[in-house]
Amino acid sequence: MATTASIQKAYIDYVLTEGEQPKSVYVFAKKNKMSEDEFYRHFGSFDAIEQHVWGDIAKKTITEIKTQEVWAQYSARERALSFFYSFFELLKSSRSFAVYSVKKQPKGFTTPAIFNELKATFDEFADQILKEGIESTELSDRKFFSKRYIDALWVQFGFVLHFWINDNSTGFEKTDEAIEKGVNVTFDLFQRSPIDNLFEYGKFLAQNSGLKETMGFGN
């Protein structure tokens, strides 16, 4: 009896051996001694299998990092760093598949469909830590811009993923460096800065424009 895990494993073995997806579900099912119906009970397509693989790694990552004793004391920045480091540590065991899966995607600015489950899990996680960061005042609550923080973090994740795919350094130490620098720079942008003070000063002047007349600067 085929299972989600057995179909996933057979698919990964196939694409890593052949360098491409099976010609059809029929061919794949026959090769693995199952019926097409068994396949479709678990997945609607081959791309759906890849979606599940990526989504499953993200879910495992979140489960693992939240069991850390220090998790409750982590800031939003530290929680994001923990996710990035742990995700790519887990991904090492599936590197060949990850390289295959990413490199066959068409280049463009839209998120490939195979990352749908991963992005949904990532967005839910990121939304939670960012909201907590804003509530604790660790992050700046900027009108309009705060809603884009999650997008900036996803872009950073995509950058690190592609960096890791092409990283040939020992133990992928360059990727660890990219994570540290990238996530920290991103969170620096989320925090209060002199620009925020400038905006607030401008808002204050706009709301209190009568001050110039009161102080004799009206003429």
Number of C-alpha atoms within 10 A of each C-alpha: 7 16 12 14 12 12 20 20 13 14 19 22 13 16 16 15 9 10 13 12 15 16 8 11 18 15 12 21 19 11 13 14 11 15 16 15 12 15 20 11 11 16 17 11 13 17 15 17 21 23 20 19 22 21 21 14 19 26 16 13 21 18 11 14 17 14 10 9 9 9 13 10 9 12 16 21 19 16 21 21 18 19 20 21 17 18 20 22 15 14 18 14 10 15 14 14 19 18 16 16 19 16 12 10 12 10 10 7 6 7 14 13 14 21 19 17 20 19 20 13 19 20 15 11 18 22 17 12 18 25 17 15 19 17 12 12 12 17 22 19 18 15 7 8 11 16 14 11 20 21 14 16 21 15 14 18 18 13 14 22 21 14 16 24 17 12 15 12 10 7 11 17 13 15 22 18 11 16 25 14 11 18 21 16 12 16 20 14 14 23 16 16 11 8 9 14 11 11 11 12 12 12 12 11 13 10 10 10 11 11 12 12 10 9 8 8 8 9 5
